[in-house]
Amino acid sequence: MSGFSLTSSRERPIAVVDIESGVVSVAIAIPHTAQPLEIIAVGQSELPLETRSPTATIAALAEQIDEACKKALDSYHATTQSSAKIARVLIVINAPWARSQTIRSTKKFTQETPITEDMIADLAKQALDQSTEIDIPNLLEANVVHIELNGYATAEPVGKSAHTLSVYALISGCDPHIRSIVEETLQKRFASATLIFRSQLRTVLSVTEALPAAPKDFCLIDIGREASIIANIHTDLSVAHHTVSEGMLSIVRRIAGKGIPEETLSLLRMSLEGTCSSAACAAITEAMIKAEPELVRIYADAMVKLVADRYVPPVLVLLCDDLLFHWLSELFSRIDFTQFTTTTRPFSIIPLHDAASFKSFVTTPKDVHINQRLMFACALAHLEEKS
């Protein structure tokens, strides 16, 4: 996947912005050519857990972006006393505001034919023209992510001969109103910076491809604040993916039942830290068990659609909030998803949610907490700076 060029000078910091429905996270960082991206400061703005309409959430977006940027910039200037302007801003748009589609375009030759860059470019354009889910005016990005010669993946196809050439393109689109709000707000904060947009799925695919701990073939369940992406990944290519209208907020509300979501979230945090009373822990555990059947139904229905053409590997990469990771890992590994896997075996869970997984890509101050989505976005910034 092509990247963007960043200077390694300490005088040219970059900003990384992760935008999710209800949460905006910002990092100010220094890129280094031969070292991990150095995060200096972060800022975050998060809406309360109360139920609100999508229109109300969007209405708060500009203020959230500005607030998160101000927090990050104030911390950066206080830490460095630097007046250097931000050179570039990498922006990751998450579901449900960004959508992606993987399209394959194939050409068969009458005989073994040397592959050229023009052939690949022509097939990539055909893939873009074939998009049924992404409107071209709303295009966020379009990238060739996988190439096969005679049915076999190859990283360097140009110059090789084949009788069949297949090009896979990942095409992503963004709600135009969301993009307009993001661009206008960030241009006010970073007037001289170049804005680069990326989708959630491309970010996850690019980073997991580079992570040593990540498998090559896996099923992805990426649970965001208000939506989830479920994807079938083979050799770093999403052969199928779907967006599920279930996220952390709806899961917490299911656990809360008639209770208050904020209190449930606090109990989940206390349970994770081992600081809640035995009675409170027992109550939250019982509530989680009651919520499980509906969660199983929701994700099983999505899995049925996902494996329509190809079963998923028996390895699950689960991305979600730390408060839910242990519980959902156990849930997805013990429920019967064997009918969907290539080996008919239960899922084994690969954890990629801790900072240690990203140490070769990103460094952070000891007193700064980076949420998982911002960590992935920063890792992508590092990878693209190197490319």
LUMTIZA-737394 format. One record per residue (C-alpha): residue number from 0; residue in one letter; y, x, z. Coordinates in nm, 3 decimals. Each point is the difference from the previous one (the first is absolute). Layout:
// LUMTIZA-737394
<i:NUM	aa:a	Y:Y	X:X	Z:Z>
...
END
This chain:
// LUMTIZA-737394
<i:0	aa:m	Y:0.000	X:0.000	Z:0.000>
<i:1	aa:s	Y:0.339	X:0.138	Z:-0.093>
<i:2	aa:g	Y:0.245	X:0.077	Z:0.278>
<i:3	aa:f	Y:0.364	X:0.089	Z:0.045>
<i:4	aa:s	Y:0.158	X:0.338	Z:0.059>
<i:5	aa:l	Y:0.155	X:0.082	Z:0.333>
<i:6	aa:t	Y:0.177	X:0.316	Z:0.100>
<i:7	aa:s	Y:-0.149	X:0.197	Z:0.287>
<i:8	aa:s	Y:0.342	X:0.092	Z:0.136>
<i:9	aa:r	Y:0.077	X:-0.107	Z:0.353>
<i:10	aa:e	Y:0.339	X:-0.110	Z:-0.135>
<i:11	aa:r	Y:-0.163	X:-0.278	Z:-0.203>
<i:12	aa:p	Y:-0.172	X:-0.247	Z:0.232>
<i:13	aa:i	Y:-0.172	X:-0.309	Z:-0.136>
<i:14	aa:a	Y:-0.046	X:-0.349	Z:0.139>
<i:15	aa:v	Y:-0.328	X:-0.189	Z:-0.001>
<i:16	aa:v	Y:0.026	X:-0.377	Z:0.038>
<i:17	aa:d	Y:-0.296	X:-0.232	Z:0.059>
<i:18	aa:i	Y:0.082	X:-0.367	Z:-0.053>
<i:19	aa:e	Y:-0.226	X:-0.273	Z:0.127>
<i:20	aa:s	Y:0.065	X:-0.366	Z:0.067>
<i:21	aa:g	Y:0.166	X:0.009	Z:0.342>
<i:22	aa:v	Y:-0.012	X:0.379	Z:0.052>
<i:23	aa:v	Y:0.208	X:0.280	Z:-0.153>
<i:24	aa:s	Y:-0.075	X:0.363	Z:0.091>
<i:25	aa:v	Y:0.204	X:0.303	Z:-0.106>
<i:26	aa:a	Y:-0.062	X:0.374	Z:0.032>
<i:27	aa:i	Y:0.242	X:0.283	Z:-0.073>
<i:28	aa:a	Y:-0.199	X:0.306	Z:-0.098>
<i:29	aa:i	Y:0.019	X:0.348	Z:-0.149>
<i:30	aa:p	Y:-0.241	X:0.076	Z:-0.286>
<i:31	aa:h	Y:-0.163	X:0.342	Z:-0.024>
<i:32	aa:t	Y:-0.186	X:0.129	Z:-0.304>
<i:33	aa:a	Y:-0.285	X:0.172	Z:0.185>
<i:34	aa:q	Y:0.014	X:-0.181	Z:0.334>
<i:35	aa:p	Y:-0.029	X:-0.360	Z:0.121>
<i:36	aa:l	Y:0.294	X:-0.236	Z:-0.023>
<i:37	aa:e	Y:0.208	X:0.052	Z:0.314>
<i:38	aa:i	Y:0.107	X:-0.329	Z:0.155>
<i:39	aa:i	Y:0.318	X:0.044	Z:0.202>
<i:40	aa:a	Y:0.089	X:-0.356	Z:0.102>
<i:41	aa:v	Y:-0.120	X:-0.357	Z:-0.037>
<i:42	aa:g	Y:0.145	X:-0.347	Z:0.039>
<i:43	aa:q	Y:-0.157	X:-0.344	Z:0.000>
<i:44	aa:s	Y:0.110	X:-0.361	Z:-0.001>
<i:45	aa:e	Y:-0.255	X:-0.270	Z:0.080>
<i:46	aa:l	Y:0.047	X:-0.375	Z:0.014>
<i:47	aa:p	Y:-0.136	X:-0.187	Z:0.305>
<i:48	aa:l	Y:-0.341	X:-0.164	Z:-0.034>
<i:49	aa:e	Y:0.137	X:-0.353	Z:-0.013>
<i:50	aa:t	Y:-0.103	X:-0.217	Z:-0.295>
<i:51	aa:r	Y:0.258	X:0.000	Z:-0.279>
<i:52	aa:s	Y:0.009	X:-0.096	Z:-0.365>
<i:53	aa:p	Y:-0.025	X:0.262	Z:-0.278>
<i:54	aa:t	Y:0.360	X:-0.085	Z:-0.089>
<i:55	aa:a	Y:0.117	X:0.081	Z:0.353>
<i:56	aa:t	Y:-0.193	X:0.329	Z:-0.003>
<i:57	aa:i	Y:0.159	X:0.103	Z:-0.330>
<i:58	aa:a	Y:0.344	X:-0.100	Z:0.128>
<i:59	aa:a	Y:-0.035	X:0.255	Z:0.281>
<i:60	aa:l	Y:-0.120	X:0.283	Z:-0.227>
<i:61	aa:a	Y:0.335	X:0.162	Z:-0.085>
<i:62	aa:e	Y:0.100	X:0.016	Z:0.366>
<i:63	aa:q	Y:-0.341	X:0.143	Z:0.091>
<i:64	aa:i	Y:0.022	X:0.272	Z:-0.264>
<i:65	aa:d	Y:0.349	X:0.095	Z:0.111>
<i:66	aa:e	Y:-0.098	X:0.004	Z:0.369>
<i:67	aa:a	Y:-0.307	X:0.218	Z:-0.057>
<i:68	aa:c	Y:0.198	X:0.241	Z:-0.220>
<i:69	aa:k	Y:0.277	X:0.027	Z:0.259>
<i:70	aa:k	Y:-0.248	X:0.078	Z:0.279>
<i:71	aa:a	Y:-0.169	X:0.269	Z:-0.208>
<i:72	aa:l	Y:0.325	X:0.157	Z:-0.122>
<i:73	aa:d	Y:0.160	X:-0.001	Z:0.345>
<i:74	aa:s	Y:-0.306	X:0.173	Z:0.143>
<i:75	aa:y	Y:-0.009	X:0.247	Z:-0.290>
<i:76	aa:h	Y:0.366	X:0.097	Z:0.038>
<i:77	aa:a	Y:-0.033	X:0.029	Z:0.378>
<i:78	aa:t	Y:-0.303	X:0.225	Z:-0.039>
<i:79	aa:t	Y:0.121	X:0.226	Z:-0.281>
<i:80	aa:q	Y:0.382	X:-0.029	Z:0.001>
<i:81	aa:s	Y:-0.044	X:0.015	Z:-0.377>
<i:82	aa:s	Y:0.237	X:-0.168	Z:-0.244>
<i:83	aa:a	Y:-0.237	X:0.038	Z:-0.295>
<i:84	aa:k	Y:-0.029	X:-0.313	Z:-0.211>
<i:85	aa:i	Y:-0.333	X:-0.166	Z:-0.072>
<i:86	aa:a	Y:-0.125	X:0.118	Z:-0.340>
<i:87	aa:r	Y:-0.261	X:-0.266	Z:-0.070>
<i:88	aa:v	Y:-0.144	X:-0.313	Z:0.154>
<i:89	aa:l	Y:-0.368	X:-0.090	Z:-0.042>
<i:90	aa:i	Y:-0.050	X:-0.372	Z:0.059>
<i:91	aa:v	Y:-0.340	X:-0.162	Z:0.050>
<i:92	aa:i	Y:-0.011	X:-0.379	Z:-0.043>
<i:93	aa:n	Y:-0.294	X:-0.170	Z:0.171>
<i:94	aa:a	Y:-0.184	X:-0.327	Z:-0.061>
<i:95	aa:p	Y:0.081	X:-0.283	Z:-0.030>
<i:96	aa:w	Y:0.325	X:0.121	Z:-0.162>
<i:97	aa:a	Y:-0.181	X:0.242	Z:-0.233>
<i:98	aa:r	Y:-0.301	X:-0.081	Z:-0.217>
<i:99	aa:s	Y:-0.224	X:0.232	Z:-0.199>
<i:100	aa:q	Y:-0.250	X:-0.029	Z:-0.283>
<i:101	aa:t	Y:-0.245	X:0.256	Z:-0.141>
<i:102	aa:i	Y:-0.056	X:-0.033	Z:-0.375>
<i:103	aa:r	Y:-0.245	X:0.187	Z:-0.222>
<i:104	aa:s	Y:0.073	X:0.063	Z:-0.366>
<i:105	aa:t	Y:-0.275	X:0.150	Z:-0.219>
<i:106	aa:k	Y:-0.020	X:0.146	Z:-0.349>
<i:107	aa:k	Y:-0.324	X:0.079	Z:-0.183>
<i:108	aa:f	Y:-0.014	X:0.258	Z:-0.278>
<i:109	aa:t	Y:-0.247	X:0.015	Z:-0.288>
<i:110	aa:q	Y:-0.086	X:0.358	Z:0.096>
<i:111	aa:e	Y:0.071	X:0.260	Z:0.267>
<i:112	aa:t	Y:0.379	X:0.038	Z:-0.013>
<i:113	aa:p	Y:0.233	X:0.246	Z:0.177>
<i:114	aa:i	Y:0.209	X:-0.186	Z:0.259>
<i:115	aa:t	Y:0.378	X:0.038	Z:-0.018>
<i:116	aa:e	Y:0.287	X:-0.092	Z:0.232>
<i:117	aa:d	Y:0.122	X:-0.255	Z:-0.257>
<i:118	aa:m	Y:-0.336	X:-0.180	Z:0.012>
<i:119	aa:i	Y:0.024	X:-0.028	Z:0.377>
<i:120	aa:a	Y:0.362	X:-0.116	Z:-0.018>
<i:121	aa:d	Y:-0.087	X:-0.268	Z:-0.257>
<i:122	aa:l	Y:-0.280	X:-0.138	Z:0.218>
<i:123	aa:a	Y:0.227	X:0.007	Z:0.306>
<i:124	aa:k	Y:0.255	X:-0.209	Z:-0.191>
<i:125	aa:q	Y:-0.275	X:-0.242	Z:-0.102>
<i:126	aa:a	Y:-0.099	X:-0.035	Z:0.365>
<i:127	aa:l	Y:0.358	X:-0.082	Z:0.093>
<i:128	aa:d	Y:0.017	X:-0.263	Z:-0.275>
<i:129	aa:q	Y:-0.325	X:-0.156	Z:0.129>
<i:130	aa:s	Y:0.135	X:-0.061	Z:0.350>
<i:131	aa:t	Y:-0.051	X:-0.362	Z:0.105>
<i:132	aa:e	Y:0.124	X:0.021	Z:0.359>
<i:133	aa:i	Y:0.311	X:0.220	Z:-0.025>
<i:134	aa:d	Y:0.307	X:-0.108	Z:-0.196>
<i:135	aa:i	Y:0.150	X:0.297	Z:-0.183>
<i:136	aa:p	Y:0.358	X:-0.079	Z:0.118>
<i:137	aa:n	Y:-0.130	X:0.024	Z:0.359>
<i:138	aa:l	Y:-0.188	X:0.326	Z:-0.060>
<i:139	aa:l	Y:0.006	X:0.235	Z:0.297>
<i:140	aa:e	Y:-0.217	X:0.277	Z:-0.145>
<i:141	aa:a	Y:-0.269	X:0.061	Z:-0.261>
<i:142	aa:n	Y:-0.226	X:0.305	Z:0.016>
<i:143	aa:v	Y:-0.316	X:0.129	Z:-0.161>
<i:144	aa:v	Y:-0.233	X:0.046	Z:0.296>
<i:145	aa:h	Y:-0.338	X:0.065	Z:-0.160>
<i:146	aa:i	Y:-0.137	X:0.116	Z:-0.337>
<i:147	aa:e	Y:-0.358	X:-0.013	Z:-0.125>
<i:148	aa:l	Y:-0.158	X:0.169	Z:-0.300>
<i:149	aa:n	Y:-0.328	X:-0.157	Z:-0.113>
<i:150	aa:g	Y:-0.010	X:-0.188	Z:0.331>
<i:151	aa:y	Y:0.049	X:0.306	Z:0.222>
<i:152	aa:a	Y:0.312	X:0.073	Z:0.202>
<i:153	aa:t	Y:0.196	X:0.310	Z:-0.097>
<i:154	aa:a	Y:0.313	X:0.154	Z:0.145>
<i:155	aa:e	Y:0.087	X:0.200	Z:-0.314>
<i:156	aa:p	Y:-0.087	X:-0.208	Z:-0.307>
<i:157	aa:v	Y:0.243	X:0.152	Z:-0.252>
<i:158	aa:g	Y:-0.181	X:0.225	Z:-0.247>
<i:159	aa:k	Y:-0.346	X:-0.127	Z:0.087>
<i:160	aa:s	Y:-0.200	X:-0.202	Z:-0.253>
<i:161	aa:a	Y:-0.140	X:-0.349	Z:0.058>
<i:162	aa:h	Y:-0.103	X:-0.312	Z:-0.186>
<i:163	aa:t	Y:0.143	X:-0.229	Z:0.271>
<i:164	aa:l	Y:0.330	X:0.038	Z:0.187>
<i:165	aa:s	Y:0.087	X:-0.228	Z:0.294>
<i:166	aa:v	Y:0.334	X:0.007	Z:0.178>
<i:167	aa:y	Y:0.057	X:-0.181	Z:0.330>
<i:168	aa:a	Y:0.357	X:-0.088	Z:0.094>
<i:169	aa:l	Y:0.125	X:-0.118	Z:0.339>
<i:170	aa:i	Y:0.288	X:-0.238	Z:-0.058>
<i:171	aa:s	Y:0.212	X:-0.129	Z:0.288>
<i:172	aa:g	Y:0.277	X:-0.255	Z:0.017>
<i:173	aa:c	Y:0.250	X:-0.101	Z:0.264>
<i:174	aa:d	Y:0.183	X:-0.321	Z:0.079>
<i:175	aa:p	Y:0.333	X:0.056	Z:-0.183>
<i:176	aa:h	Y:0.204	X:-0.147	Z:0.285>
<i:177	aa:i	Y:-0.165	X:0.237	Z:0.248>
<i:178	aa:r	Y:0.061	X:0.299	Z:-0.226>
<i:179	aa:s	Y:0.365	X:-0.096	Z:-0.045>
<i:180	aa:i	Y:0.053	X:-0.020	Z:0.377>
<i:181	aa:v	Y:-0.174	X:0.335	Z:0.054>
<i:182	aa:e	Y:0.195	X:0.179	Z:-0.273>
<i:183	aa:e	Y:0.340	X:-0.135	Z:0.100>
<i:184	aa:t	Y:-0.047	X:0.076	Z:0.370>
<i:185	aa:l	Y:-0.140	X:0.351	Z:-0.048>
<i:186	aa:q	Y:0.266	X:0.092	Z:-0.257>
<i:187	aa:k	Y:0.264	X:-0.076	Z:0.262>
<i:188	aa:r	Y:-0.172	X:0.226	Z:0.255>
<i:189	aa:f	Y:-0.102	X:0.275	Z:-0.245>
<i:190	aa:a	Y:0.267	X:-0.020	Z:-0.271>
<i:191	aa:s	Y:-0.092	X:0.321	Z:-0.183>
<i:192	aa:a	Y:-0.378	X:-0.023	Z:0.037>
<i:193	aa:t	Y:-0.258	X:-0.084	Z:-0.265>
<i:194	aa:l	Y:-0.218	X:-0.298	Z:0.093>
<i:195	aa:i	Y:-0.372	X:0.021	Z:-0.084>
<i:196	aa:f	Y:-0.219	X:-0.310	Z:0.045>
<i:197	aa:r	Y:-0.373	X:-0.003	Z:0.071>
<i:198	aa:s	Y:-0.245	X:-0.279	Z:0.081>
<i:199	aa:q	Y:-0.222	X:-0.027	Z:0.307>
<i:200	aa:l	Y:-0.321	X:0.029	Z:-0.201>
<i:201	aa:r	Y:0.109	X:0.307	Z:-0.193>
<i:202	aa:t	Y:0.109	X:0.164	Z:0.325>
<i:203	aa:v	Y:-0.336	X:-0.060	Z:0.168>
<i:204	aa:l	Y:-0.199	X:0.109	Z:-0.307>
<i:205	aa:s	Y:0.200	X:0.320	Z:-0.049>
<i:206	aa:v	Y:-0.016	X:0.102	Z:0.364>
<i:207	aa:t	Y:-0.367	X:-0.084	Z:0.059>
<i:208	aa:e	Y:-0.088	X:0.191	Z:-0.317>
<i:209	aa:a	Y:0.156	X:0.311	Z:0.156>
<i:210	aa:l	Y:-0.118	X:-0.047	Z:0.360>
<i:211	aa:p	Y:-0.299	X:0.225	Z:0.079>
<i:212	aa:a	Y:-0.144	X:-0.261	Z:0.238>
<i:213	aa:a	Y:0.012	X:-0.282	Z:-0.256>
<i:214	aa:p	Y:-0.310	X:-0.088	Z:-0.205>
<i:215	aa:k	Y:0.014	X:-0.023	Z:-0.379>
<i:216	aa:d	Y:-0.163	X:-0.344	Z:-0.013>
<i:217	aa:f	Y:0.092	X:-0.262	Z:0.258>
<i:218	aa:c	Y:0.110	X:-0.351	Z:0.074>
<i:219	aa:l	Y:0.359	X:-0.025	Z:0.120>
<i:220	aa:i	Y:0.135	X:-0.261	Z:0.238>
<i:221	aa:d	Y:0.368	X:0.069	Z:0.061>
<i:222	aa:i	Y:0.140	X:-0.251	Z:0.249>
<i:223	aa:g	Y:0.377	X:-0.018	Z:0.000>
<i:224	aa:r	Y:0.235	X:-0.210	Z:0.206>
<i:225	aa:e	Y:-0.028	X:-0.316	Z:-0.211>
<i:226	aa:a	Y:-0.258	X:0.079	Z:-0.269>
<i:227	aa:s	Y:-0.306	X:0.213	Z:-0.069>
<i:228	aa:i	Y:-0.116	X:0.191	Z:-0.304>
<i:229	aa:i	Y:-0.375	X:0.015	Z:-0.054>
<i:230	aa:a	Y:-0.115	X:0.241	Z:-0.271>
<i:231	aa:n	Y:-0.315	X:0.141	Z:-0.158>
<i:232	aa:i	Y:0.056	X:0.375	Z:-0.047>
<i:233	aa:h	Y:-0.224	X:0.217	Z:-0.216>
<i:234	aa:t	Y:0.092	X:0.363	Z:-0.071>
<i:235	aa:d	Y:0.360	X:-0.054	Z:0.110>
<i:236	aa:l	Y:0.035	X:-0.305	Z:-0.227>
<i:237	aa:s	Y:0.052	X:-0.356	Z:0.116>
<i:238	aa:v	Y:-0.238	X:-0.190	Z:-0.227>
<i:239	aa:a	Y:0.099	X:-0.327	Z:0.169>
<i:240	aa:h	Y:0.242	X:-0.106	Z:0.269>
<i:241	aa:h	Y:0.138	X:-0.318	Z:0.150>
<i:242	aa:t	Y:0.281	X:-0.095	Z:0.235>
<i:243	aa:v	Y:-0.103	X:-0.213	Z:0.297>
<i:244	aa:s	Y:0.254	X:-0.217	Z:0.184>
<i:245	aa:e	Y:-0.115	X:0.127	Z:0.337>
<i:246	aa:g	Y:0.173	X:0.274	Z:0.194>
<i:247	aa:m	Y:0.064	X:0.131	Z:0.347>
<i:248	aa:l	Y:0.234	X:-0.288	Z:0.092>
<i:249	aa:s	Y:-0.246	X:-0.273	Z:-0.095>
<i:250	aa:i	Y:-0.283	X:0.186	Z:0.174>
<i:251	aa:v	Y:0.203	X:0.033	Z:0.320>
<i:252	aa:r	Y:0.090	X:-0.369	Z:-0.021>
<i:253	aa:r	Y:-0.368	X:-0.090	Z:-0.035>
<i:254	aa:i	Y:-0.076	X:0.201	Z:0.313>
<i:255	aa:a	Y:0.296	X:-0.155	Z:0.183>
<i:256	aa:g	Y:-0.105	X:-0.356	Z:-0.082>
<i:257	aa:k	Y:0.250	X:-0.220	Z:0.182>
<i:258	aa:g	Y:0.136	X:0.303	Z:0.184>
<i:259	aa:i	Y:0.299	X:0.219	Z:-0.081>
<i:260	aa:p	Y:-0.070	X:0.267	Z:-0.265>
<i:261	aa:e	Y:0.225	X:0.258	Z:0.170>
<i:262	aa:e	Y:-0.199	X:-0.035	Z:0.323>
<i:263	aa:t	Y:-0.326	X:0.033	Z:-0.193>
<i:264	aa:l	Y:0.131	X:0.315	Z:-0.166>
<i:265	aa:s	Y:0.090	X:0.143	Z:0.340>
<i:266	aa:l	Y:-0.348	X:-0.078	Z:0.131>
<i:267	aa:l	Y:-0.157	X:0.165	Z:-0.304>
<i:268	aa:r	Y:0.209	X:0.310	Z:0.067>
<i:269	aa:m	Y:-0.092	X:0.002	Z:0.369>
<i:270	aa:s	Y:-0.366	X:-0.049	Z:-0.086>
<i:271	aa:l	Y:0.013	X:0.295	Z:-0.241>
<i:272	aa:e	Y:0.166	X:0.214	Z:0.267>
<i:273	aa:g	Y:-0.237	X:-0.121	Z:0.273>
<i:274	aa:t	Y:0.285	X:-0.127	Z:0.218>
<i:275	aa:c	Y:-0.068	X:-0.375	Z:0.009>
<i:276	aa:s	Y:-0.176	X:-0.176	Z:0.285>
<i:277	aa:s	Y:-0.369	X:-0.083	Z:-0.040>
<i:278	aa:a	Y:0.079	X:-0.372	Z:-0.024>
<i:279	aa:a	Y:0.269	X:0.053	Z:-0.265>
<i:280	aa:c	Y:-0.224	X:0.232	Z:-0.201>
<i:281	aa:a	Y:-0.286	X:-0.251	Z:0.017>
<i:282	aa:a	Y:0.230	X:-0.279	Z:-0.118>
<i:283	aa:i	Y:0.131	X:0.196	Z:-0.298>
<i:284	aa:t	Y:-0.352	X:0.108	Z:-0.094>
<i:285	aa:e	Y:-0.118	X:-0.362	Z:0.007>
<i:286	aa:a	Y:0.296	X:-0.105	Z:-0.215>
<i:287	aa:m	Y:-0.081	X:0.272	Z:-0.254>
<i:288	aa:i	Y:-0.363	X:-0.114	Z:-0.020>
<i:289	aa:k	Y:0.116	X:-0.358	Z:-0.065>
<i:290	aa:a	Y:0.222	X:0.124	Z:-0.285>
<i:291	aa:e	Y:-0.279	X:0.191	Z:-0.172>
<i:292	aa:p	Y:-0.177	X:-0.279	Z:-0.198>
<i:293	aa:e	Y:0.314	X:-0.097	Z:-0.191>
<i:294	aa:l	Y:0.083	X:0.365	Z:-0.073>
<i:295	aa:v	Y:-0.353	X:0.056	Z:-0.129>
<i:296	aa:r	Y:0.035	X:-0.304	Z:-0.228>
<i:297	aa:i	Y:0.336	X:0.115	Z:-0.139>
<i:298	aa:y	Y:-0.109	X:0.354	Z:-0.081>
<i:299	aa:a	Y:-0.345	X:-0.106	Z:-0.121>
<i:300	aa:d	Y:0.162	X:-0.239	Z:-0.249>
<i:301	aa:a	Y:0.217	X:0.287	Z:-0.124>
<i:302	aa:m	Y:-0.306	X:0.225	Z:-0.022>
<i:303	aa:v	Y:-0.178	X:-0.252	Z:-0.224>
<i:304	aa:k	Y:0.286	X:0.027	Z:-0.250>
<i:305	aa:l	Y:0.012	X:0.378	Z:0.035>
<i:306	aa:v	Y:-0.365	X:0.058	Z:-0.097>
<i:307	aa:a	Y:-0.004	X:-0.238	Z:-0.296>
<i:308	aa:d	Y:-0.053	X:0.295	Z:-0.237>
<i:309	aa:r	Y:-0.114	X:0.283	Z:0.227>
<i:310	aa:y	Y:-0.131	X:0.029	Z:0.355>
<i:311	aa:v	Y:0.196	X:0.203	Z:0.254>
<i:312	aa:p	Y:-0.115	X:0.329	Z:0.155>
<i:313	aa:p	Y:-0.138	X:-0.032	Z:0.357>
<i:314	aa:v	Y:0.294	X:0.204	Z:0.132>
<i:315	aa:l	Y:0.308	X:-0.182	Z:0.129>
<i:316	aa:v	Y:0.343	X:0.156	Z:0.036>
<i:317	aa:l	Y:0.181	X:-0.231	Z:0.241>
<i:318	aa:l	Y:0.377	X:0.031	Z:0.030>
<i:319	aa:c	Y:0.166	X:-0.213	Z:0.265>
<i:320	aa:d	Y:0.210	X:0.015	Z:0.314>
<i:321	aa:d	Y:-0.149	X:0.220	Z:0.272>
<i:322	aa:l	Y:-0.013	X:-0.301	Z:0.233>
<i:323	aa:l	Y:-0.251	X:-0.172	Z:-0.229>
<i:324	aa:f	Y:-0.191	X:0.297	Z:-0.141>
<i:325	aa:h	Y:-0.281	X:0.033	Z:0.257>
<i:326	aa:w	Y:-0.072	X:-0.373	Z:0.010>
<i:327	aa:l	Y:0.013	X:-0.050	Z:-0.378>
<i:328	aa:s	Y:-0.210	X:0.313	Z:-0.060>
<i:329	aa:e	Y:-0.274	X:-0.145	Z:0.217>
<i:330	aa:l	Y:0.037	X:-0.340	Z:-0.163>
<i:331	aa:f	Y:-0.024	X:0.125	Z:-0.359>
<i:332	aa:s	Y:-0.290	X:0.233	Z:0.080>
<i:333	aa:r	Y:-0.216	X:-0.264	Z:0.171>
<i:334	aa:i	Y:0.058	X:-0.311	Z:-0.210>
<i:335	aa:d	Y:-0.228	X:-0.054	Z:-0.297>
<i:336	aa:f	Y:0.189	X:0.139	Z:-0.298>
<i:337	aa:t	Y:-0.320	X:0.166	Z:-0.127>
<i:338	aa:q	Y:-0.022	X:-0.250	Z:-0.286>
<i:339	aa:f	Y:0.314	X:0.160	Z:-0.145>
<i:340	aa:t	Y:-0.093	X:0.370	Z:0.025>
<i:341	aa:t	Y:-0.174	X:0.218	Z:-0.258>
<i:342	aa:t	Y:-0.267	X:0.101	Z:0.254>
<i:343	aa:t	Y:-0.030	X:-0.336	Z:0.184>
<i:344	aa:r	Y:0.083	X:0.192	Z:0.317>
<i:345	aa:p	Y:0.274	X:-0.083	Z:0.254>
<i:346	aa:f	Y:0.337	X:0.168	Z:-0.027>
<i:347	aa:s	Y:0.057	X:0.335	Z:0.163>
<i:348	aa:i	Y:0.365	X:0.033	Z:0.101>
<i:349	aa:i	Y:0.210	X:0.303	Z:-0.094>
<i:350	aa:p	Y:0.307	X:0.033	Z:0.226>
<i:351	aa:l	Y:0.312	X:0.132	Z:-0.173>
<i:352	aa:h	Y:0.254	X:-0.149	Z:0.237>
<i:353	aa:d	Y:0.069	X:0.300	Z:0.225>
<i:354	aa:a	Y:0.265	X:0.268	Z:-0.053>
<i:355	aa:a	Y:-0.266	X:0.275	Z:-0.004>
<i:356	aa:s	Y:-0.120	X:-0.126	Z:-0.340>
<i:357	aa:f	Y:0.342	X:0.080	Z:-0.147>
<i:358	aa:k	Y:0.072	X:0.337	Z:0.159>
<i:359	aa:s	Y:-0.023	X:0.189	Z:-0.330>
<i:360	aa:f	Y:0.254	X:-0.237	Z:-0.157>
<i:361	aa:v	Y:0.247	X:-0.091	Z:0.272>
<i:362	aa:t	Y:0.135	X:0.154	Z:0.321>
<i:363	aa:t	Y:0.183	X:-0.205	Z:0.262>
<i:364	aa:p	Y:0.194	X:0.079	Z:0.319>
<i:365	aa:k	Y:-0.214	X:-0.042	Z:0.311>
<i:366	aa:d	Y:0.221	X:-0.276	Z:0.137>
<i:367	aa:v	Y:0.014	X:-0.202	Z:-0.324>
<i:368	aa:h	Y:-0.250	X:-0.278	Z:-0.075>
<i:369	aa:i	Y:-0.072	X:-0.068	Z:-0.367>
<i:370	aa:n	Y:-0.168	X:-0.328	Z:-0.084>
<i:371	aa:q	Y:-0.292	X:0.007	Z:-0.241>
<i:372	aa:r	Y:0.181	X:-0.139	Z:-0.303>
<i:373	aa:l	Y:0.289	X:0.243	Z:0.030>
<i:374	aa:m	Y:-0.252	X:0.283	Z:0.042>
<i:375	aa:f	Y:-0.167	X:-0.094	Z:-0.329>
<i:376	aa:a	Y:0.338	X:-0.023	Z:-0.172>
<i:377	aa:c	Y:0.102	X:0.343	Z:0.131>
<i:378	aa:a	Y:-0.334	X:0.147	Z:-0.110>
<i:379	aa:l	Y:0.064	X:-0.139	Z:-0.349>
<i:380	aa:a	Y:0.346	X:0.159	Z:-0.002>
<i:381	aa:h	Y:-0.159	X:0.336	Z:0.084>
<i:382	aa:l	Y:-0.263	X:-0.035	Z:-0.274>
<i:383	aa:e	Y:0.253	X:-0.099	Z:-0.263>
<i:384	aa:e	Y:0.233	X:0.284	Z:0.098>
<i:385	aa:k	Y:-0.286	X:0.241	Z:-0.070>
<i:386	aa:s	Y:-0.096	X:-0.152	Z:-0.336>
END
